[in-house]
Amino acid sequence: MTPDPRATGAQRYSVDADMPGQLHAALVRSTVAHGVVRSIDTSAVPPGTAVLVAQDVADLPLYGCQIADQRVLAGDRVRFAGDVVAAVAAPTAAEARAAAQAVLVDIDELPGVFDALEATREDAPLLHESLSVSDNEAAYFGIRPVRGTNICHRFRIRHGDVDAGFAGAAVVVEGTFRTPSAAHAPMEPHATVGRFTDDGRLEIVTGTQTPFNLRMELAALFGMDEEDVRVVVPPMGGSFGAKTFTRIEAIVAALARKTGRPIKLVLDRTEEFVTLNRHPSIVQVRLGATAQGDLVAKAVTCWADTGAYADCGPGVAQKMGFAAPGPYRLPHCSVDAYAVYTNTPPNGAYRGYGAMQSIWASERTMDMLAAKLGMSPLDLRRRNLLRDGDIYPTGETMHDTCFAELLERAATAVDYEADPTGKGLSLIMKGMQTPSRAAIAVEREGEDGYVVRCATTEIGQGSRRTLQLLAAEQLGCRPEQIRVPDPDTDRVPFDTRTTSSRSTAMMGRALVVACAALLEDGRRGYGEISEPGGLDPDTGQGIASSHWHQAAAAAEVSVDEETGVVRLARVHCPVYAGRVVNAPGADLQNEGAMFMGLGTALFEAIDFSQGQVTNANLSDYNIPTAEDVGACTHELVEREGAPIHGLGETALPPVPPAIGNALASLGIELYDLPMTSERVLAAIDRRAAGPVDAALEARES
Amino acid sequence: MRVGFVLDDAPVEVEVAADQMLVDALRDLGRLSVRQTCGIGVCGACTVLVDGEPASGCLMLTAQVEGRSVTTVDGLPSEDPVLAAFTEAHAFQCGWCTPGMVLTVKAMLADDATVQRDEAAAALGGNLCRCGCYSRILDAVDLAAQQITSRSSKEQ
């Protein structure tokens, strides 16, 4: 067997890309969370070093994938500790870093706001005075900025009559749940190399999940035709959402424009923690049921802290909102979701894309309701779960549902019915970006080969292999006869992005069409698929997702009540795959998502002090290791004749509430992630103080 | 300063700054499988073997390998049992951490080819995989260990 290039180290990433004559860049960042830049003194920078300051980019417009709120350099106002105020370029990376340190930035500090709820108060400092919706294709839904506030998007679902529903409820529970910021922590940092060619084109080699959104944004920034911007994407050393939309590419292009030289920029690990993180959230849930355990009403309010710039925060808040009802029949439901600016690093796409946050709150609330009803959490879920033909609060009719089977598989894995003590369950659904389209081309190459041209990027998820396998199946050849080159916007059909677990489901189907067209034509074929849909932002009515990602989880835990340490005896995650194409790839994605969920559940959080990240490295910010995951198992559930379901993210969101509910079965009620020993000990103290409702009231007062 | 060492079985001599880290020297020598990632020796992605022992290239000065032998995955033969085991077990997704994993496993199995799964997991504590391929990485350790023990029993 020929060893895989990933094993031999032969795979090359953006970090490894060079352009002849390149200079290396380094960034100068704000040291304060909010302030007015008084001066930038570059006199100590060694000669021969190029410096890019705000005046150099003053001609470039505001950009942002959903809200145009960001400048290539921060200018006279900095909005988070880490905001880039200047950039330098020198012959070597070491010289560039030294030069960046020689730039002196004088900033007058302004009051900052670091919490999404506080940021919505009338007296909160305002981060952006005016907001305009971006014309990037990523702003594909109705965005509703609230003028004169820090709210850059609000989204609502209105279904039935919630007040009437609660009036008819025999039992009502409520709680407020928080989740922290988290790091994607891809092993490969952000890395970009770029240049302007002699004929005036902009060429960028970068790690990005969104090559065409990036092309669109760079073209708009530099006043170019999109066809004059070329984005090439080598495989990435992980991303998990971190490498989406415009990150460091605009700064690289601006430095290239100024110097006339190619520019390479690679972030260091500390900078990764101020580049793009996960949205911290506050989610309030109120849930009512009849005495028999039929859900009658649910009201949810979500605040997604999007940091200093919106990025795709509106989309994340929306998804947080429409994941909030959960996989249960609800005659009456209202959801209000807000994306809110704070003086912290920008938050954006993160595996799960907002669903994890509202699922944590909703699935914990289900167990609180079961406790108050005196009912088994398993039976409460069984009684209410969505089946084909049920109507979701968005008005869409559920199809291809698998919730009953997933729930039973999870429960069986921990023998839940025999004894639920120390055990917890969760059941979840998560949407795929809708509306959505994908396009792909297949051509004959040489004697017996084919080349697949598509914008799906390789992040480690195995898309390249999946496309090879699918094409081989359609064309009746071996996968090795199919070549899938790196995405290059000059050579591949337009596609939106490699996100939302949509590539196998969408690009895979487009590939089937393209292969059929090739077999007809003999030489080449083109395939395009689109899924209509989308939601009215004011009512939440429409189609949230063309198909739903579905999963359950079960956890069995024990707790050292002296130290608060949670020991996992078992975590099991069944995920609905519909149909699996690339078995090892699907298995690895599912398991990896589950492990990431374990980190989210138990220990991952970016810590801040007045907006400054205080654990910006991999020694203080811990991610799961080989020793942490031994108790975890998972399975992919397939069905004869079922369509392909995305599965890159689905196993992450169910893990935290399954563990949280296992703790709750021991009387240890947690509302905030991660479930650290300190929080577990505090919950043990609350348990000693009295029943759950008393603890909740104490917390809320 | 000039530093001479053996890199993947071939002698090399490099002119480096006294404070240059080994990871940078190796990348300058074309060993792009050695990857700067955390910069503080906790993630293992820049692991190399120095005289057969795993070391973090981001913590070691180039000058420290004067007269010593440095092994990267580029120096492993294509029939190496650990490379084969990682490939067979599909023990990677993005592949960024894999060379460091492979070298740590090489050293682990050279030390004790009968290593148990939980011991292997502990020994890999200094090699992070954010994709979360740990189960299959441990499968690869098992596969490689079997291969190595069956080879050595044949030799006896």
Boltz contact constraints between the chains, C-beta under 6 A:
constraints:
  - contact:
      token1: [A, 1]
      token2: [B, 84]
      max_distance: 6.0
  - contact:
      token1: [A, 1]
      token2: [B, 87]
      max_distance: 6.0
  - contact:
      token1: [A, 3]
      token2: [B, 78]
      max_distance: 6.0
  - contact:
      token1: [A, 3]
      token2: [B, 83]
      max_distance: 6.0
  - contact:
      token1: [A, 3]
      token2: [B, 87]
      max_distance: 6.0
  - contact:
      token1: [A, 4]
      token2: [B, 87]
      max_distance: 6.0
  - contact:
      token1: [A, 6]
      token2: [B, 92]
      max_distance: 6.0
  - contact:
      token1: [A, 6]
      token2: [B, 95]
      max_distance: 6.0
  - contact:
      token1: [A, 6]
      token2: [B, 98]
      max_distance: 6.0
  - contact:
      token1: [A, 7]
      token2: [B, 83]
      max_distance: 6.0
  - contact:
      token1: [A, 7]
      token2: [B, 86]
      max_distance: 6.0
  - contact:
      token1: [A, 7]
      token2: [B, 87]
      max_distance: 6.0
  - contact:
      token1: [A, 7]
      token2: [B, 98]
      max_distance: 6.0
  - contact:
      token1: [A, 8]
      token2: [B, 73]
      max_distance: 6.0
  - contact:
      token1: [A, 9]
      token2: [B, 33]
      max_distance: 6.0
  - contact:
      token1: [A, 9]
      token2: [B, 73]
      max_distance: 6.0
  - contact:
      token1: [A, 9]
      token2: [B, 99]
      max_distance: 6.0
  - contact:
      token1: [A, 11]
      token2: [B, 95]
      max_distance: 6.0
  - contact:
      token1: [A, 16]
      token2: [B, 32]
      max_distance: 6.0
  - contact:
      token1: [A, 185]
      token2: [B, 130]
      max_distance: 6.0
  - contact:
      token1: [A, 186]
      token2: [B, 130]
      max_distance: 6.0
  - contact:
      token1: [A, 187]
      token2: [B, 37]
      max_distance: 6.0
  - contact:
      token1: [A, 187]
      token2: [B, 45]
      max_distance: 6.0
  - contact:
      token1: [A, 187]
      token2: [B, 96]
      max_distance: 6.0
  - contact:
      token1: [A, 187]
      token2: [B, 97]
      max_distance: 6.0
  - contact:
      token1: [A, 187]
      token2: [B, 130]
      max_distance: 6.0
  - contact:
      token1: [A, 188]
      token2: [B, 96]
      max_distance: 6.0
  - contact:
      token1: [A, 237]
      token2: [B, 94]
      max_distance: 6.0
  - contact:
      token1: [A, 237]
      token2: [B, 96]
      max_distance: 6.0
  - contact:
      token1: [A, 238]
      token2: [B, 94]
      max_distance: 6.0
  - contact:
      token1: [A, 238]
      token2: [B, 130]
      max_distance: 6.0
  - contact:
      token1: [A, 238]
      token2: [B, 131]
      max_distance: 6.0
  - contact:
      token1: [A, 269]
      token2: [B, 38]
      max_distance: 6.0
  - contact:
      token1: [A, 269]
      token2: [B, 39]
      max_distance: 6.0
  - contact:
      token1: [A, 460]
      token2: [B, 93]
      max_distance: 6.0
  - contact:
      token1: [A, 460]
      token2: [B, 94]
      max_distance: 6.0
  - contact:
      token1: [A, 460]
      token2: [B, 131]
      max_distance: 6.0
  - contact:
      token1: [A, 584]
      token2: [B, 90]
      max_distance: 6.0
  - contact:
      token1: [A, 588]
      token2: [B, 93]
      max_distance: 6.0
  - contact:
      token1: [A, 588]
      token2: [B, 133]
      max_distance: 6.0
  - contact:
      token1: [A, 592]
      token2: [B, 131]
      max_distance: 6.0
  - contact:
      token1: [A, 592]
      token2: [B, 132]
      max_distance: 6.0
  - contact:
      token1: [A, 595]
      token2: [B, 132]
      max_distance: 6.0
  - contact:
      token1: [A, 617]
      token2: [B, 40]
      max_distance: 6.0
  - contact:
      token1: [A, 618]
      token2: [B, 38]
      max_distance: 6.0
  - contact:
      token1: [A, 618]
      token2: [B, 42]
      max_distance: 6.0
  - contact:
      token1: [A, 618]
      token2: [B, 43]
      max_distance: 6.0
  - contact:
      token1: [A, 619]
      token2: [B, 40]
      max_distance: 6.0
  - contact:
      token1: [A, 619]
      token2: [B, 42]
      max_distance: 6.0
  - contact:
      token1: [A, 625]
      token2: [B, 125]
      max_distance: 6.0
  - contact:
      token1: [A, 626]
      token2: [B, 121]
      max_distance: 6.0
  - contact:
      token1: [A, 626]
      token2: [B, 124]
      max_distance: 6.0
  - contact:
      token1: [A, 626]
      token2: [B, 134]
      max_distance: 6.0
  - contact:
      token1: [A, 627]
      token2: [B, 121]
      max_distance: 6.0
  - contact:
      token1: [A, 627]
      token2: [B, 122]
      max_distance: 6.0
  - contact:
      token1: [A, 627]
      token2: [B, 125]
      max_distance: 6.0
  - contact:
      token1: [A, 629]
      token2: [B, 134]
      max_distance: 6.0
